[in-house]
Every structure is written in C-alpha cells, then in structure tokens.
Amino acid sequence: MVMIGAEMLLHAHRQRIAGKQLGLVSNYNVTDSALRPIVELLVEEREWHVAKLFGPEHGMLNCAKEGEEVPSASDPHTGLPTYSLYGDTLQPTPEMLAGLDALVIDVPDIGSRYYTNMNTMAYCLLACAQNGLECIVLDRPNPIGGVIREGNIPDKNFHSFVGMIDIPNRHGLTMGEIAMLYNQTLPVPALLTVIRCEGWERSMWQGETGIPFVSPSPNTTNLDMVALYPGTCLFEGTNISEGRGTTHPFEMIGAPFIHAFELADAVNERNLPGVVARPTFFVPTYKKYPGDLCEGIQLHITNQRALRPLQLGLTLIDVICKLYDEHFTFTHKDEEGRYFFDLLAGTDRLRNLVNAGKTLDFLAECDESVQSFDKGLADILLY
C-alpha cells in the first residue's frame, strides 16, 4: 500500500506545520486513500490553522469547464476565503498570501505536460519565493508510472499555461519532483519542502498503488484516458474532435468528414504497441461539432506498459492527414499569434513537419530530447 504525501504529513510529519497559519492549494476531488477530501482533513485539525484556500483550474469545487475563469469566493463547506488561481490572476498575490506562514500544495498531476495543475504549482512557488513564504508540496505518485518519458522540451518562445515547465510531454515525474526542478530555475528559489510518498516505486501505475482513482478534473474520466492524454491532447489544436462533450474525452477521436471503419483499419495497420482502434460514432454536446454526428475511433488500451501515447498521437495525426488532407487544419491562435497546437507541442517544428508530410520524423528528435533531459534528473528524483 502506498501512502501519499498528505497521509505522510498527517501521520509522520505533523511537526512540519504545527502552530502555523496555512494557505492550502487543492480542491474537493483531491482525497486520501480512504476517499476523504484533503481540504477537510487539513481544515479540521487543531494543531495548525488553515486560514485560506486556493483553487486551481476548475475551481475548489472542481466543476468549472476547461478554460472557464473561476471567481474568488467563500467556500460553502468550510466558510474559508477561497482565492481563484484561474480567474483574475494565475499567481497568488501578496494580498492573498498576507498573514500566512506557509503555502501547502496538494494538486494531482496526470503525467502530462499539458495538465495545468503543475503550472499553478509553479506560479505558487514563484509567489512564495517573491514573498519569503515557505512552500510545502504534498507529493503523489505519477498515475502512468515514473519510468517512461516521451516528447520534446518546450521552446521558451512557446511557453504558456499548457506548457511553462521544461519537461517532456509524458514526463515520468511526480509533482514533488517537478516542484524541485522548477524551483531550481527561479532567480531566488523558494523555501521548498516536498513531503514524499511512502512505498511508491517508479514502475508502478495507479492501479498498483492501492490508491483509488478519483477524477482530478471534469474531463479526466478514467486511467485509460490519463494514459492516452499525452498523445491525444494534441488534437485540441486541430479541427479533429478529441472527444470533449462525450463520455470518453481523449479516448475518442473523430470529425464529420471522417469514415470510422476506414480510419480504424488504417490505424490498426500501423501495429501500434498496446492499443487497438475501434470504429465508433458520437455526437458532442459542446466544443467541436456540437450536435453533429462524428465518425472516428475509440482507442482501447491492451497493454499499459507497452503503450507509447505520444507515438500514438503523432501516428494518428499522420494517418488522418494522409486520409483527409483536404479537411485537416490547425485551429485558433492566441493573442500573440501562436497556434494552440504549437503551445501544446512546445514548438512550431511539429506543425511544420505535419504540413510537410513528415510528422513521424518528430519522434526521433524527441528521443534525443528525452535522453538529454534524463541526464539532468539525478538531483531531483525522489524515488
């Protein structure tokens, strides 16, 4: 049985926060192994005082849609002031931190660079460093293991809130390790403490830890979705539906101009490890093609450890471009004129390769990036 950082704090490291005024960055879907909300567990203790709550994307109640700004408010359960870190500001302000001795962070990650909780943590570290406040990160296992890494390191010109930390798409790190890595890049590092998990080994996936899976965000529906996300999330920057607005986001890929059986056959002919594509049909309720019939595929994992989600995502793009080149496009740009696809990819190199019909050339470049990245991890790996 693995004990997460929050449980280790409560059982073995209580002195770390005893007598302190605390701010807590979390939400009500973040639980211990008995499915009790961490917010409630820490607030009800009397050895310390949780004075303020801070909510990441989706809010403290974890029910806002992706990209939806959340206002600061009073928490309806505890009555504590709750400051949104996905509204008027992404970074805690000095006024929000006033009166606190430490900021405690317990927000889960799903093993992928695009997932915004790690960037909320990064902004909190920066705020703690700037305001001389202690930062305590309660660590959790990486749900898709800590051994395999895939992807590139983002170009600084393409840093954004879906990629502001220099790690691969599938990073193989825990939140505590990411905090340590990012803290090293700050001009003046924060006073950082990571409360480690106990009993976790890097080869373990979520299902081997004894920790129940609780959806950490509205579209993070199950462990298969989590495992596929490092590859299928790239479709958010295209006119292909990534399945948002269905019961299987990031497991289903499709569009009105796709032919389901044709796409499934073409994908399965690539013999990708650990996954099978099944023809499917769906009607999204929002995002891309709401109310329209989409044909496409649902991805079914047959071997978790063999699966290489980024290879899968790039292969899907390659197949779709070859079959439906006259329809496939990259979609919206941000206020700086950058394609959202480039922000997810951390570079415009991949988009240019796709346009040139050389999508899979990116995989070899990613292998080189990961090998270089691995060499710098010795000082931050906790497990």
Secondary structure by P-SEA (a helix, b strand, c coil): ccccaaaaaacccccccccccbbbbbcccccccccccaaaaaaacccccccbbbbccccccccccccbbbbbbcccccccbbbbcccccccccccccccccbbbbbbbbcccccccaaaaaaaaaaaaaaabbbbbbbccccccccccccccccccccccccccccccccccccaaaaaaaaaaacccccccccccccccccccccccccccccccccccccaaaaaacccccccccccccccccccccccccccccccaaaaaaaaaaaccccbbbbbbbbbbcccccccbbbbbbbbbbcccccccaaaaaaaaaaaaaaaccccbbbbbbccccccaaaaaaccaaaaaaaaacccaaaaaaaaaaaaaaaaaccccccc
